[in-house]
Every structure is written in C-alpha cells, then in structure tokens.
Amino acid sequence: MKAVSLFSGCGGFDKGAQLAGVDIIWANDIDSAAGKFYRSYFPNAEFVEKDIKKITDFPNADLLIGCY
C-alpha cells in the first residue's frame, strides 16, 4: 500500500505507518528542520518542503496520511 503524507513533520506518524507495512512515497511539511530529518529517515520518499496551499499536484496513492 502506497501513501502520501501531509503535514509530515519529522515523520513520527509515518514511521508507525511504515512499520505497519505502508510505503510512504511522498511527504510534505513547511518546516525546514523537520524536512532535513525526514529526508534522512525516509530516503526513498519524495519530500516537498513547501506551503501546502501552493502545491497543486499530488502523486497517486492508496492512502492519505495527514497529521496535525
């Protein structure tokens, strides 16, 4: 199962999803410090460091993860 993750932070929720067998293919957060850590923790996921309001295209996935 492939997932897109919004408001990902450093990836704590995504790690739990990954341990449950989910493949995180794309993630987003506006925080550069979180992005640096996320990229090191999930090197196979594309991480977009950008305001969510400015993103117009998302990859196809089976699951959408959104954290607060």
N, CA, C and O atoms as a printed pandas DataFrame, in Angstrom:
     atom_number atom_name residue_name chain_id  residue_number  x_coord  y_coord  z_coord
0              1         N          MET        A               1    0.848   -1.170    0.000
1              2        CA          MET        A               1    0.000    0.000    0.000
2              3         C          MET        A               1    0.899    1.241    0.000
3              4         O          MET        A               1    1.822    1.346    0.807
4              5         N          LYS        A               2    0.624    2.162   -0.897
5              6        CA          LYS        A               2    1.405    3.392   -1.020
6              7         C          LYS        A               2    0.637    4.550   -0.378
7              8         O          LYS        A               2   -0.592    4.608   -0.438
8              9         N          ALA        A               3    1.400    5.487    0.249
9             10        CA          ALA        A               3    0.758    6.600    0.942
10            11         C          ALA        A               3    1.421    7.932    0.626
11            12         O          ALA        A               3    2.620    8.011    0.361
12            13         N          VAL        A               4    0.600    8.972    0.662
13            14        CA          VAL        A               4    1.025   10.367    0.616
14            15         C          VAL        A               4    0.829   10.906    2.022
15            16         O          VAL        A               4   -0.197   10.652    2.654
16            17         N          SER        A               5    1.812   11.649    2.510
17            18        CA          SER        A               5    1.754   12.180    3.870
18            19         C          SER        A               5    1.788   13.711    3.842
19            20         O          SER        A               5    2.710   14.308    3.287
20            21         N          LEU        A               6    0.780   14.336    4.444
21            22        CA          LEU        A               6    0.722   15.792    4.532
22            23         C          LEU        A               6    0.989   16.238    5.966
23            24         O          LEU        A               6    0.649   15.532    6.916
24            25         N          PHE        A               7    1.600   17.412    6.117
25            26        CA          PHE        A               7    1.934   17.950    7.442
26            27         C          PHE        A               7    2.782   16.925    8.200
27            28         O          PHE        A               7    2.504   16.606    9.357
28            29         N          SER        A               8    3.797   16.425    7.545
29            30        CA          SER        A               8    4.553   15.251    7.983
30            31         C          SER        A               8    5.485   15.476    9.160
31            32         O          SER        A               8    5.816   14.532    9.876
32            33         N          GLY        A               9    5.913   16.716    9.370
33            34        CA          GLY        A               9    6.879   16.948   10.440
34            35         C          GLY        A               9    8.118   16.111   10.207
35            36         O          GLY        A               9    8.568   15.964    9.071
36            37         N          CYS        A              10    8.669   15.565   11.271
37            38        CA          CYS        A              10    9.887   14.755   11.132
38            39         C          CYS        A              10    9.569   13.296   10.829
39            40         O          CYS        A              10   10.488   12.496   10.656
40            41         N          GLY        A              11    8.287   12.928   10.760
41            42        CA          GLY        A              11    7.914   11.594   10.303
42            43         C          GLY        A              11    7.513   10.597   11.363
43            44         O          GLY        A              11    7.495    9.398   11.087
44            45         N          GLY        A              12    7.195   11.035   12.557
45            46        CA          GLY        A              12    6.814   10.107   13.621
46            47         C          GLY        A              12    5.599    9.256   13.271
47            48         O          GLY        A              12    5.625    8.038   13.445
48            49         N          PHE        A              13    4.549    9.882   12.786
49            50        CA          PHE        A              13    3.351    9.135   12.395
50            51         C          PHE        A              13    3.657    8.239   11.203
51            52         O          PHE        A              13    3.181    7.106   11.126
52            53         N          ASP        A              14    4.450    8.754   10.280
53            54        CA          ASP        A              14    4.804    7.992    9.083
54            55         C          ASP        A              14    5.621    6.755    9.441
55            56         O          ASP        A              14    5.492    5.720    8.787
56            57         N          LYS        A              15    6.451    6.850   10.460
57            58        CA          LYS        A              15    7.223    5.686   10.892
58            59         C          LYS        A              15    6.283    4.582   11.366
59            60         O          LYS        A              15    6.492    3.410   11.051
60            61         N          GLY        A              16    5.268    4.944   12.107
61            62        CA          GLY        A              16    4.283    3.958   12.547
62            63         C          GLY        A              16    3.580    3.318   11.362
63            64         O          GLY        A              16    3.360    2.107   11.348
64            65         N          ALA        A              17    3.227    4.123   10.369
65            66        CA          ALA        A              17    2.584    3.588    9.168
66            67         C          ALA        A              17    3.542    2.656    8.426
67            68         O          ALA        A              17    3.141    1.599    7.939
68            69         N          GLN        A              18    4.790    3.054    8.348
69            70        CA          GLN        A              18    5.797    2.225    7.691
70            71         C          GLN        A              18    5.958    0.879    8.396
71            72         O          GLN        A              18    6.074   -0.159    7.744
72            73         N          LEU        A              19    5.966    0.902    9.704
73            74        CA          LEU        A              19    6.078   -0.343   10.468
74            75         C          LEU        A              19    4.861   -1.250   10.263
75            76         O          LEU        A              19    4.942   -2.464   10.450
76            77         N          ALA        A              20    3.741   -0.648    9.880
77            78        CA          ALA        A              20    2.525   -1.409    9.602
78            79         C          ALA        A              20    2.470   -1.879    8.147
79            80         O          ALA        A              20    1.491   -2.497    7.727
80            81         N          GLY        A              21    3.521   -1.586    7.383
81            82        CA          GLY        A              21    3.599   -2.075    6.012
82            83         C          GLY        A              21    3.266   -1.069    4.926
83            84         O          GLY        A              21    3.170   -1.438    3.755
84            85         N          VAL        A              22    3.088    0.189    5.287
85            86        CA          VAL        A              22    2.750    1.230    4.319
86            87         C          VAL        A              22    4.038    1.798    3.716
87            88         O          VAL        A              22    5.009    2.039    4.433
88            89         N          ASP        A              23    4.040    2.009    2.412
89            90        CA          ASP        A              23    5.163    2.600    1.697
90            91         C          ASP        A              23    4.875    4.085    1.501
91            92         O          ASP        A              23    4.012    4.449    0.702
92            93         N          ILE        A              24    5.586    4.942    2.222
93            94        CA          ILE        A              24    5.408    6.390    2.088
94            95         C          ILE        A              24    6.155    6.820    0.827
95            96         O          ILE        A              24    7.379    6.711    0.757
96            97         N          ILE        A              25    5.414    7.307   -0.165
97            98        CA          ILE        A              25    6.057    7.674   -1.426
98            99         C          ILE        A              25    6.271    9.175   -1.572
99           100         O          ILE        A              25    7.104    9.608   -2.368
100          101         N          TRP        A              26    5.521    9.977   -0.807
101          102        CA          TRP        A              26    5.587   11.432   -0.954
102          103         C          TRP        A              26    5.165   12.052    0.363
103          104         O          TRP        A              26    4.209   11.597    0.992
104          105         N          ALA        A              27    5.872   13.086    0.780
105          106        CA          ALA        A              27    5.550   13.746    2.050
106          107         C          ALA        A              27    5.755   15.248    1.922
107          108         O          ALA        A              27    6.464   15.718    1.032
108          109         N          ASN        A              28    5.128   15.991    2.821
109          110        CA          ASN        A              28    5.196   17.451    2.779
110          111         C          ASN        A              28    5.185   18.046    4.175
111          112         O          ASN        A              28    4.486   17.574    5.072
112          113         N          ASP        A              29    5.982   19.098    4.332
113          114        CA          ASP        A              29    5.913   19.967    5.504
114          115         C          ASP        A              29    6.588   21.277    5.132
115          116         O          ASP        A              29    7.414   21.314    4.220
116          117         N          ILE        A              30    6.244   22.343    5.825
117          118        CA          ILE        A              30    6.819   23.652    5.542
118          119         C          ILE        A              30    8.081   23.917    6.377
119          120         O          ILE        A              30    8.842   24.839    6.083
120          121         N          ASP        A              31    8.292   23.115    7.403
121          122        CA          ASP        A              31    9.400   23.313    8.339
122          123         C          ASP        A              31   10.693   22.686    7.806
123          124         O          ASP        A              31   10.753   21.476    7.587
124          125         N          SER        A              32   11.719   23.502    7.598
125          126        CA          SER        A              32   12.968   23.007    7.005
126          127         C          SER        A              32   13.730   22.063    7.935
127          128         O          SER        A              32   14.371   21.125    7.461
128          129         N          ALA        A              33   13.673   22.290    9.236
129          130        CA          ALA        A              33   14.357   21.387   10.181
130          131         C          ALA        A              33   13.691   20.015   10.155
131          132         O          ALA        A              33   14.372   18.989   10.165
132          133         N          ALA        A              34   12.381   19.998   10.123
133          134        CA          ALA        A              34   11.654   18.724   10.031
134          135         C          ALA        A              34   11.980   18.030    8.717
135          136         O          ALA        A              34   12.158   16.812    8.684
136          137         N          GLY        A              35   12.058   18.790    7.643
137          138        CA          GLY        A              35   12.368   18.230    6.340
138          139         C          GLY        A              35   13.739   17.584    6.294
139          140         O          GLY        A              35   13.911   16.528    5.686
140          141         N          LYS        A              36   14.706   18.208    6.928
141          142        CA          LYS        A              36   16.060   17.652    6.952
142          143         C          LYS        A              36   16.061   16.287    7.642
143          144         O          LYS        A              36   16.665   15.335    7.148
144          145         N          PHE        A              37   15.388   16.202    8.775
145          146        CA          PHE        A              37   15.323   14.933    9.494
146          147         C          PHE        A              37   14.516   13.908    8.711
147          148         O          PHE        A              37   14.917   12.750    8.600
148          149         N          TYR        A              38   13.375   14.336    8.164
149          150        CA          TYR        A              38   12.501   13.423    7.424
150          151         C          TYR        A              38   13.266   12.774    6.273
151          152         O          TYR        A              38   13.189   11.562    6.071
152          153         N          ARG        A              39   13.997   13.583    5.529
153          154        CA          ARG        A              39   14.751   13.067    4.381
154          155         C          ARG        A              39   15.779   12.022    4.809
155          156         O          ARG        A              39   16.020   11.057    4.083
156          157         N          SER        A              40   16.377   12.205    5.967
157          158        CA          SER        A              40   17.373   11.234    6.423
158          159         C          SER        A              40   16.707    9.948    6.922
159          160         O          SER        A              40   17.291    8.867    6.842
160          161         N          TYR        A              41   15.502   10.074    7.426
161          162        CA          TYR        A              41   14.774    8.937    7.982
162          163         C          TYR        A              41   14.027    8.138    6.914
163          164         O          TYR        A              41   13.856    6.926    7.043
164          165         N          PHE        A              42   13.585    8.826    5.862
165          166        CA          PHE        A              42   12.831    8.211    4.769
166          167         C          PHE        A              42   13.483    8.583    3.438
167          168         O          PHE        A              42   12.914    9.368    2.678
168          169         N          PRO        A              43   14.648    8.043    3.144
169          170        CA          PRO        A              43   15.381    8.456    1.933
170          171         C          PRO        A              43   14.675    8.089    0.627
171          172         O          PRO        A              43   14.982    8.681   -0.407
172          173         N          ASN        A              44   13.754    7.146    0.637
173          174        CA          ASN        A              44   13.069    6.744   -0.591
174          175         C          ASN        A              44   11.799    7.537   -0.868
175          176         O          ASN        A              44   11.210    7.401   -1.940
176          177         N          ALA        A              45   11.372    8.355    0.073
177          178        CA          ALA        A              45   10.167    9.172   -0.122
178          179         C          ALA        A              45   10.564   10.530   -0.688
179          180         O          ALA        A              45   11.580   11.107   -0.301
180          181         N          GLU        A              46    9.763   11.018   -1.592
181          182        CA          GLU        A              46    9.978   12.383   -2.072
182          183         C          GLU        A              46    9.413   13.332   -1.014
183          184         O          GLU        A              46    8.247   13.216   -0.637
184          185         N          PHE        A              47   10.234   14.270   -0.534
185          186        CA          PHE        A              47    9.782   15.226    0.477
186          187         C          PHE        A              47    9.726   16.608   -0.157
187          188         O          PHE        A              47   10.723   17.086   -0.700
188          189         N          VAL        A              48    8.564   17.252   -0.090
189          190        CA          VAL        A              48    8.376   18.580   -0.651
190          191         C          VAL        A              48    8.245   19.570    0.504
191          192         O          VAL        A              48    7.284   19.528    1.271
192          193         N          GLU        A              49    9.213   20.445    0.609
193          194        CA          GLU        A              49    9.225   21.467    1.661
194          195         C          GLU        A              49    8.588   22.729    1.093
195          196         O          GLU        A              49    9.251   23.563    0.478
196          197         N          LYS        A              50    7.278   22.843    1.318
197          198        CA          LYS        A              50    6.527   23.917    0.685
198          199         C          LYS        A              50    5.191   24.102    1.404
199          200         O          LYS        A              50    4.654   23.161    1.989
200          201         N          ASP        A              51    4.672   25.301    1.355
201          202        CA          ASP        A              51    3.346   25.581    1.900
202          203         C          ASP        A              51    2.311   24.741    1.151
203          204         O          ASP        A              51    2.255   24.781   -0.078
204          205         N          ILE        A              52    1.509   23.995    1.867
205          206        CA          ILE        A              52    0.535   23.084    1.270
206          207         C          ILE        A              52   -0.424   23.822    0.330
207          208         O          ILE        A              52   -0.924   23.233   -0.629
208          209         N          LYS        A              53   -0.679   25.092    0.595
209          210        CA          LYS        A              53   -1.582   25.866   -0.250
210          211         C          LYS        A              53   -1.005   26.106   -1.642
211          212         O          LYS        A              53   -1.743   26.441   -2.568
212          213         N          LYS        A              54    0.307   25.938   -1.795
213          214        CA          LYS        A              54    0.957   26.190   -3.076
214          215         C          LYS        A              54    1.249   24.917   -3.864
215          216         O          LYS        A              54    1.818   24.982   -4.954
216          217         N          ILE        A              55    0.871   23.778   -3.333
217          218        CA          ILE        A              55    1.085   22.512   -4.026
218          219         C          ILE        A              55   -0.166   22.195   -4.840
219          220         O          ILE        A              55   -1.276   22.179   -4.308
220          221         N          THR        A              56    0.019   21.947   -6.113
221          222        CA          THR        A              56   -1.129   21.728   -6.996
222          223         C          THR        A              56   -1.242   20.303   -7.510
223          224         O          THR        A              56   -2.261   19.935   -8.094
224          225         N          ASP        A              57   -0.212   19.498   -7.302
225          226        CA          ASP        A              57   -0.226   18.145   -7.838
226          227         C          ASP        A              57    0.305   17.166   -6.804
227          228         O          ASP        A              57    1.352   17.388   -6.196
228          229         N          PHE        A              58   -0.426   16.094   -6.618
229          230        CA          PHE        A              58   -0.030   15.055   -5.678
230          231         C          PHE        A              58    0.049   13.723   -6.426
231          232         O          PHE        A              58   -0.716   13.498   -7.364
232          233         N          PRO        A              59    0.962   12.841   -6.023
233          234        CA          PRO        A              59    1.039   11.541   -6.685
234          235         C          PRO        A              59   -0.148   10.649   -6.314
235          236         O          PRO        A              59   -0.792   10.847   -5.283
236          237         N          ASN        A              60   -0.420    9.684   -7.155
237          238        CA          ASN        A              60   -1.460    8.698   -6.854
238          239         C          ASN        A              60   -1.000    7.793   -5.723
239          240         O          ASN        A              60    0.152    7.359   -5.695
240          241         N          ALA        A              61   -1.893    7.511   -4.800
241          242        CA          ALA        A              61   -1.576    6.656   -3.657
242          243         C          ALA        A              61   -2.854    5.972   -3.179
243          244         O          ALA        A              61   -3.962    6.373   -3.538
244          245         N          ASP        A              62   -2.681    4.943   -2.371
245          246        CA          ASP        A              62   -3.810    4.226   -1.798
246          247         C          ASP        A              62   -4.322    4.872   -0.520
247          248         O          ASP        A              62   -5.475    4.679   -0.132
248          249         N          LEU        A              63   -3.451    5.643    0.134
249          250        CA          LEU        A              63   -3.747    6.161    1.473
250          251         C          LEU        A              63   -3.237    7.587    1.593
251          252         O          LEU        A              63   -2.168    7.915    1.080
252          253         N          LEU        A              64   -3.997    8.430    2.267
253          254        CA          LEU        A              64   -3.583    9.787    2.580
254          255         C          LEU        A              64   -3.418    9.893    4.086
255          256         O          LEU        A              64   -4.359    9.656    4.843
256          257         N          ILE        A              65   -2.215   10.253    4.513
257          258        CA          ILE        A              65   -1.932   10.458    5.932
258          259         C          ILE        A              65   -1.848   11.956    6.163
259          260         O          ILE        A              65   -1.162   12.655    5.418
260          261         N          GLY        A              66   -2.526   12.456    7.170
261          262        CA          GLY        A              66   -2.453   13.874    7.494
262          263         C          GLY        A              66   -2.332   14.052    8.997
263          264         O          GLY        A              66   -3.223   13.661    9.751
264          265         N          CYS        A              67   -1.255   14.626    9.417
265          266        CA          CYS        A              67   -1.060   14.857   10.858
266          267         C          CYS        A              67   -1.271   16.330   11.182
267          268         O          CYS        A              67   -1.264   17.184   10.295
268          269         N          TYR        A              68   -1.453   16.603   12.432
269          270        CA          TYR        A              68   -1.675   17.976   12.873
270          271         C          TYR        A              68   -0.387   18.608   13.310
271          272         O          TYR        A              68   -0.375   19.770   13.716
